[in-house]
Amino acid sequence: MRTLALLLLFGLPTYAQLHFGGATTSQRVGLIHAGNNPAELANLNSRYEVQLFAVSANANNNKIGFGDLFGSERFENLLFSGTEAVDLRFDGEIYGPGFGYKSGRWAFALASKAYGRLDLVDVDVNIGDALTTATINALITGVTTIDNNSNQRLNGTTWGEIGFGSAYTFLDDGTHKFSGGATFKLLFPGSYANFGADRFSGTISNNLGDVTLTDAQANLNIAYSGNLGNEFTKFGDYARSLFGRLGGVAADFGVNYRFTDEADPGNYRINAGLSLRNLGSMKFRSANNSDTNYVLSVQGVESLDLNQFQNVESLEEVEDLLLASGYLNRTENTKTDFKVKLPTVFSAYADVRIVPKFYASVYLQQKLGQDDANDQITYQNTISVTPRLALEDFEIWSNWTRNEISGVSGGIGFRAYGFYVGSGSIITNLLSDNKQADAFIGYGFGLD
């Protein structure tokens, strides 16, 4: 388990959850706009739109700042320092080839997409320290009592999707334009791992590097499927399982409003939208599938040796060691196929022209699920503000975001024709000890 802390910082690409910040409110509308709101298909700049690729990667946490990466302090010590529980999220989106078509009041699109995620949710720092650094600090002795009412989770997920989108313009009188859209998605679950410890209580003792757990009680969920069941600390296991077999469906819905000056129809005054995304779930099926709920109980003079988990790299190993200890009791039969809920999210945005060629947008994102549920893929609540200079074939913007885990971050991006690149955190990483790192890049083009 010690390798996990290093993995969280180095082993995966830096994947937080406002993807393509600034680019999705760009003047040139492409398929990444439709990924945010399917009604935006009605605003495609060209009759035909081709998406070659787009990648957005983001990592954020509530403990480790960008400047800490260059210090001498061990990362495990930084991650599990203080008293605040650890929240750390990696998540990435990859758009594959996609195609859009607009004719009259109708617009259609076909797009492919893949996701990869690794999350630590509300992990108690004392547990994390005991599993990663206790034997390193072998001269330390101490006793820590834990009474945690939250569900602490380690969760990894990969999946792919193919989306079929359409939009229809209900009204367009040259000044006001109102459109609605929907995307129906086929889901291809790849791999999954979840370790949840709900209502954990117990005493951790460190006696010169010998770490034990006594007087412990917790409700555990151990679930895994595919590559992440065998190994969850290597990026290759995520990359190899982005697309699995068909295992679910989901849908996005949205509406869009545009207010345009008749004297300048190529540039809107207001572009606003609402969307509800990721309504659905997916079922994981694999030869090594397992989803089991347990009760962990260590009572009286009994003790659980925590040192045995130091180099464990799979949830199956964790499960086997706990079962062998005799302190784990199954509370329901193991499920060989199990469902996982997508992170349903509500979004609202408005992009407003302040003066000719200068715009400012506001974007709000609110999750509708709870991150502590073992069958729920996590998401983050976010609000962002983006001022932007927009010329016909070139744009530059600065995206400023606040999310519920890492706080405020700011970055910069630009578009030249159909190519765009940026980061929503590079400014604050250079100026302060920001707790987020992200980047995105993509290219698409239109044909009339």
Sequence and secondary structure as in RCSB ss.txt:
>XXXX:A:sequence
MRTLALLLLFGLPTYAQLHFGGATTSQRVGLIHAGNNPAELANLNSRYEVQLFAVSANANNNKIGFGDLFGSERF
ENLLFSGTEAVDLRFDGEIYGPGFGYKSGRWAFALASKAYGRLDLVDVDVNIGDALTTATINALITGVTTIDNNS
NQRLNGTTWGEIGFGSAYTFLDDGTHKFSGGATFKLLFPGSYANFGADRFSGTISNNLGDVTLTDAQANLNIAYS
GNLGNEFTKFGDYARSLFGRLGGVAADFGVNYRFTDEADPGNYRINAGLSLRNLGSMKFRSANNSDTNYVLSVQG
VESLDLNQFQNVESLEEVEDLLLASGYLNRTENTKTDFKVKLPTVFSAYADVRIVPKFYASVYLQQKLGQDDAND
QITYQNTISVTPRLALEDFEIWSNWTRNEISGVSGGIGFRAYGFYVGSGSIITNLLSDNKQADAFIGYGFGLD
>XXXX:A:secstr
 HHHHHIIIIIS      TTTTGGG SS  HHHHHH GGGGGG SSSEEEEEEEEEEEEEESS  GGGGGSSS H
HHHHT SSS EEEEEEEEEEEEEEEEEETTEEEEEEEEEEEEEEEEEE HHHHHHHHTTTTTTT EEEEEEEEEE
EEEEEEEEEEEEEEEEEEEEEESSSEEEEEEEEEEEEEEEEEEEEEEEEEEEEEEEETTEEEEEEEEEEEEEEEE
THHHH SS HHHHHTTSS S  EEEEEEEEEEEEE TTSTTSEEEEEEEEEEEEEEEEE  TT EEEEEEEEE T
T  EESGGGTT   HHHHHHHHHHHT EEE S  BSSEEEE   EEEEEEEEEEETTEEEEEEEEEE S TTSTT
B     EEEEEEEEE SSEEEE  EEEETTTEEEE EEEEETTEEEEESSHHHHHHS  SEEEEEEEEEEEE 
